[in-house]
Amino acid sequence: MLGVDVNLSGVWRWHPVLGWTQRPGTGYEYRVDGELVRVQFNSRGFRDVEHETAKPPGVKRIVLVGDSFCEALQVNLEDTFFHVLQRRLNEASRDGSRWEVVNLGVGDFGTAQELLALRQYGLAYSPDLVLCQVFPLNDIGNNSLALATLYRSANDGYRPYFVLEDGGLRPASAQSLGGALRCWLASFRLLERTLLAVRERLARFDPAADEAARRRRLERLGFPPLEPLLYTFVPEPEQIAPVRDGWRVTERCLEEMARLCASRGIPFGAVVIPYDAMVGPRWAEFAAQQPPPAMDPAYPERRLAALFDRLGVPHVAMRPVFEARLDEYLPCRDGHLGLSGHRLTAATLHECLATAGLVPPP
């Protein structure tokens, strides 16, 4: 009643539909690899400039949904792949149209949240094209209700999930009662956040003990030694059931995005950005340190490509591009794209979309 709100962290705020967004209208500065990065969030809690909901005359819009690779806290806004893509499209425009990319990506989002963001905000912007950025590592597990609280994300209790039911998606939550109380009682959110802050502070004193406790939970639940996160790279016959379910929910969410766009006559496309350990010579050493079963770094891209081909969705997988141009791709920043990685992604995405006839060619 008093409009009290509670932040989940210094930058994240609870959201009743999406689970969380960035804190609307806030910002900060920090240094990454010696470079000053300015971070600003708009009034809806996304890392972007302000956008009027009604599309101005002469403007063509792309709505982008994704996770921390769209949030891109490691570079300045003008250096993000979606802003570089926007500049490239405006330079290539031949009919006087002005292109505008609306970013709805938030760190730690799963595909379920990206679908909800498209429904809640994206379609209202009257997009001429919708893009989904996929990160085939924690994205898959973030869509598995069975893995809630087991993935190292403190946000899982707030995360909205879907489960498959009768061929469709049924909303679910890891904390049904807690989710209801959050919606109605600011006092509950305040108490919950206070207790979580205490727990986080205690965990900082001995992070190894906190991780050991998580591993013991996994063992008690019968999970194999390989980290559940890495089962994303294990072909389906050898996947554990929660990851198998996560893959199926992920695919169903992407299908729903494509269907939702098609029902409105909006083209839908996708870009798959790899885990940095998958690119270059690091993978062999990384994989050799893991227990069985064997991982296949190309498996996620193959599976997603098969899905997108079946749906008729133009898509690009960035891993082969980064492999072929490793000197440009590196260095990464904090496990995310560096400046060159963003530029390569924008250029490759531009070519892919132009080949599909959705944007002007470079």
C-alpha positions in Angstrom: 0.0 0.0 0.0 2.9 2.3 0.7 4.8 1.4 -2.4 7.6 -0.2 -0.5 9.9 -2.2 -2.7 12.8 -4.5 -1.9 16.0 -5.0 -3.9 17.4 -8.5 -4.3 20.9 -7.1 -4.5 22.7 -3.8 -5.3 21.5 -4.0 -8.9 18.6 -6.4 -9.1 15.0 -5.7 -8.0 12.2 -8.2 -7.6 9.6 -8.3 -10.4 6.3 -10.1 -9.9 6.2 -11.5 -13.5 9.9 -11.8 -14.6 11.4 -12.7 -11.2 13.7 -9.7 -11.2 15.0 -6.9 -13.4 17.8 -4.4 -12.9 16.9 -1.6 -10.5 15.0 0.9 -12.8 16.6 4.3 -13.3 19.9 3.5 -11.6 23.4 3.2 -12.7 27.1 3.0 -11.7 30.6 3.1 -13.0 33.4 0.6 -12.6 36.6 -0.6 -14.4 36.9 -3.7 -16.5 40.4 -4.6 -17.6 41.4 -1.0 -16.8 38.7 0.5 -18.9 35.9 2.7 -17.3 32.5 1.2 -18.0 29.3 3.2 -17.4 26.2 1.2 -16.7 22.7 2.7 -16.8 19.3 1.0 -16.5 16.2 2.6 -18.0 12.9 3.2 -16.2 11.8 -0.4 -16.9 14.9 -2.0 -15.4 16.8 -2.9 -18.6 20.2 -1.9 -19.8 19.2 0.4 -22.6 18.1 3.9 -23.4 14.5 4.9 -22.9 12.1 3.8 -25.6 8.6 5.1 -26.2 6.1 2.2 -26.2 4.4 3.6 -29.3 6.7 3.1 -32.4 7.5 6.5 -34.0 6.8 7.0 -37.7 9.6 5.9 -40.0 11.2 3.6 -37.3 11.8 -0.1 -37.6 12.2 -2.0 -34.4 14.0 -5.1 -33.2 13.2 -6.4 -29.8 16.0 -8.4 -28.2 15.5 -10.9 -25.3 18.3 -12.7 -23.6 20.5 -12.9 -20.5 23.8 -11.4 -19.3 25.3 -11.3 -22.8 22.6 -8.8 -23.8 22.9 -7.0 -20.5 26.6 -6.8 -21.3 27.9 -5.1 -18.2 31.5 -5.7 -19.3 31.4 -3.0 -22.0 29.8 0.5 -22.5 26.4 0.6 -24.0 27.5 1.9 -27.4 29.9 -1.1 -27.7 27.3 -3.8 -27.1 26.5 -6.0 -30.1 22.9 -4.8 -30.2 24.0 -1.1 -30.4 26.6 -1.9 -33.0 24.0 -3.8 -34.9 21.6 -0.8 -34.7 24.4 1.5 -36.1 25.1 -0.9 -38.9 21.5 -1.1 -39.9 21.1 2.6 -39.9 24.2 3.0 -42.0 22.8 0.4 -44.4 19.3 1.8 -44.6 18.2 2.7 -48.1 14.6 3.7 -47.6 15.0 6.4 -45.0 13.9 4.1 -42.2 15.6 4.4 -38.8 16.3 1.2 -37.0 16.0 0.9 -33.2 16.9 -2.1 -31.1 15.1 -2.5 -27.8 17.0 -4.6 -25.3 15.1 -6.7 -22.7 18.0 -8.9 -21.7 18.8 -9.3 -17.9 21.6 -11.2 -16.2 20.8 -14.8 -15.1 17.5 -14.9 -17.1 16.5 -18.3 -18.4 14.5 -18.9 -21.6 11.2 -19.0 -19.7 11.9 -15.4 -18.4 12.8 -14.3 -21.9 9.4 -15.6 -23.2 7.7 -13.8 -20.3 9.6 -10.6 -21.1 8.5 -10.8 -24.7 4.9 -11.2 -23.6 5.1 -8.6 -20.9 7.0 -5.8 -22.7 8.4 -6.8 -26.0 5.3 -7.1 -28.2 3.9 -3.8 -27.0 6.9 -2.1 -28.8 5.4 -3.2 -32.1 8.6 -4.9 -33.3 9.4 -5.6 -36.9 11.7 -8.4 -35.8 12.3 -10.3 -32.5 15.7 -11.8 -31.6 16.4 -14.3 -28.9 20.0 -14.6 -27.6 20.7 -18.1 -26.3 23.6 -19.1 -24.0 23.7 -22.9 -24.0 25.2 -23.4 -20.5 23.1 -22.3 -17.6 20.2 -21.3 -19.9 19.2 -25.0 -20.1 19.4 -25.7 -16.3 17.7 -22.4 -15.6 14.6 -23.8 -17.3 14.6 -27.0 -15.2 12.5 -26.7 -12.0 14.2 -29.8 -10.6 17.5 -27.9 -10.6 16.2 -24.9 -8.7 18.7 -23.9 -5.9 21.3 -26.5 -7.2 23.0 -24.3 -9.8 24.8 -21.7 -7.7 22.2 -19.0 -8.4 20.6 -17.2 -5.4 17.8 -16.1 -7.8 16.3 -19.5 -8.3 13.7 -19.0 -5.6 12.4 -15.9 -7.5 12.7 -17.4 -10.9 9.5 -18.2 -12.8 9.5 -21.6 -14.4 7.5 -23.6 -16.9 6.8 -27.3 -16.8 5.6 -29.4 -19.7 2.0 -30.5 -19.4 -0.3 -31.9 -22.2 2.2 -30.6 -24.8 2.0 -27.1 -23.4 3.8 -24.9 -20.9 2.3 -24.6 -17.4 3.7 -21.9 -15.1 5.5 -23.1 -12.0 7.6 -21.9 -9.1 10.3 -23.3 -6.9 8.6 -21.5 -4.0 4.8 -21.3 -4.6 3.9 -20.0 -1.2 6.8 -17.6 -1.1 5.9 -16.3 -4.6 2.4 -15.6 -3.5 3.5 -13.8 -0.3 6.0 -11.7 -2.3 3.2 -10.4 -4.5 1.0 -9.3 -1.6 3.3 -8.4 1.3 6.2 -6.0 1.1 7.0 -6.9 4.7 7.6 -10.5 3.6 10.0 -9.4 0.9 11.8 -7.2 3.4 12.1 -10.1 5.9 13.2 -12.5 3.2 15.8 -10.2 1.8 17.2 -9.5 5.3 17.6 -13.2 6.0 19.2 -13.8 2.6 21.6 -10.9 3.2 22.7 -12.5 6.5 23.2 -15.9 4.8 25.2 -14.3 2.0 27.4 -12.5 4.5 28.1 -15.7 6.4 28.9 -17.6 3.1 31.6 -15.0 2.4 33.5 -16.1 5.4 33.8 -19.7 4.1 32.7 -20.0 0.4 34.4 -23.4 0.2 32.1 -24.7 3.0 29.0 -23.3 1.2 30.1 -25.1 -2.1 30.8 -28.3 -0.2 27.3 -28.2 1.3 25.9 -27.8 -2.2 27.9 -30.8 -3.4 26.6 -32.9 -0.5 23.0 -32.0 -1.4 23.7 -33.1 -5.0 25.1 -36.4 -3.7 22.1 -37.0 -1.4 19.8 -36.4 -4.4 21.7 -39.1 -6.4 23.4 -36.7 -8.9 26.5 -38.0 -10.6 29.9 -36.3 -10.0 29.8 -34.2 -13.2 28.4 -30.8 -12.4 24.8 -30.6 -13.5 25.6 -27.3 -15.4 27.9 -29.2 -17.7 25.4 -31.9 -18.7 24.2 -29.3 -21.2 27.2 -30.6 -23.3 26.3 -34.3 -22.9 24.2 -35.8 -25.7 20.7 -36.8 -24.7 21.0 -40.5 -24.1 23.5 -39.9 -21.3 21.9 -36.7 -19.8 20.5 -36.7 -16.3 16.7 -36.4 -16.2 16.6 -32.7 -14.9 18.8 -31.5 -17.7 16.8 -33.6 -20.2 13.7 -31.8 -19.0 15.5 -28.5 -19.1 16.3 -29.0 -22.7 12.7 -29.9 -23.6 11.3 -26.8 -21.8 14.0 -24.6 -23.5 12.9 -25.9 -26.9 9.3 -25.5 -26.1 9.8 -21.9 -24.9 11.7 -21.1 -28.2 8.9 -22.7 -30.1 6.4 -20.6 -28.3 8.3 -17.4 -29.0 8.4 -18.3 -32.7 4.6 -19.1 -32.7 3.8 -15.9 -30.8 5.7 -13.9 -33.4 4.3 -15.8 -36.4 0.7 -15.2 -35.1 1.4 -11.4 -35.4 3.3 -11.6 -38.6 6.6 -10.7 -36.9 9.8 -12.5 -38.0 11.8 -14.3 -35.3 15.5 -15.0 -35.2 18.1 -16.3 -32.8 21.8 -15.9 -32.0 23.7 -18.6 -30.0 26.6 -17.3 -28.0 29.0 -19.9 -26.6 30.5 -20.5 -23.1 34.0 -19.0 -23.4 35.6 -22.3 -22.3 34.2 -23.9 -25.5 36.2 -21.6 -27.8 39.8 -22.2 -28.7 42.4 -24.4 -27.0 41.0 -24.2 -23.5 38.3 -26.8 -24.1 40.5 -29.8 -24.2 42.2 -29.0 -20.9 38.9 -28.0 -19.3 37.1 -31.2 -20.4 40.0 -33.4 -19.3 39.5 -32.1 -15.7 35.9 -33.2 -15.6 34.5 -36.7 -14.6 32.6 -38.7 -17.1 30.4 -38.8 -19.1 32.2 -37.2 -22.0 31.1 -33.8 -23.1 30.7 -32.6 -26.7 31.1 -28.8 -27.0 29.3 -28.8 -30.4 26.2 -30.6 -29.1 24.2 -27.6 -27.9 24.6 -25.7 -31.3 23.7 -28.9 -33.3 20.5 -29.4 -31.2 19.5 -25.8 -31.4 20.2 -25.6 -35.1 18.0 -28.6 -35.7 15.2 -26.9 -33.8 15.6 -23.6 -35.6 15.8 -25.2 -39.0 12.6 -27.1 -38.2 10.8 -23.9 -37.2 12.2 -22.0 -40.2 13.9 -19.5 -37.8 17.0 -17.7 -39.2 19.8 -18.2 -36.7 23.5 -17.9 -36.2 25.9 -19.9 -33.9 28.8 -17.7 -32.9 31.2 -20.5 -31.8 32.5 -21.4 -35.3 32.9 -17.7 -36.1 34.9 -17.1 -32.9 37.0 -20.2 -33.5 37.8 -19.0 -37.0 38.7 -15.5 -35.8 40.2 -16.3 -32.4 42.6 -13.4 -32.4 39.7 -11.0 -32.8 37.4 -12.8 -30.3 39.9 -12.8 -27.5 40.2 -11.5 -24.9 36.9 -12.1 -23.1 35.8 -10.1 -20.2 34.7 -11.9 -17.0 33.4 -14.9 -19.1 31.5 -12.6 -21.4 32.2 -10.9 -24.8 34.9 -8.3 -25.0 34.8 -5.4 -27.5 35.8 -7.5 -30.5 33.4 -10.2 -29.5 30.5 -7.8 -29.6 31.6 -6.4 -33.0 31.9 -9.9 -34.5 28.5 -10.9 -33.2 26.9 -7.7 -34.6 28.5 -8.2 -38.0 27.6 -11.9 -38.2 24.1 -11.3 -37.1 23.7 -8.5 -39.6 24.8 -10.8 -42.4 22.5 -13.6 -41.3 19.4 -11.4 -41.0 20.2 -9.7 -44.4 20.5 -13.1 -46.1 17.1 -14.0 -44.7 15.8 -10.7 -46.3 14.8 -9.2 -42.9 17.2 -6.2 -42.8 19.2 -4.2 -45.4 22.4 -5.8 -46.4 25.7 -4.5 -45.1 
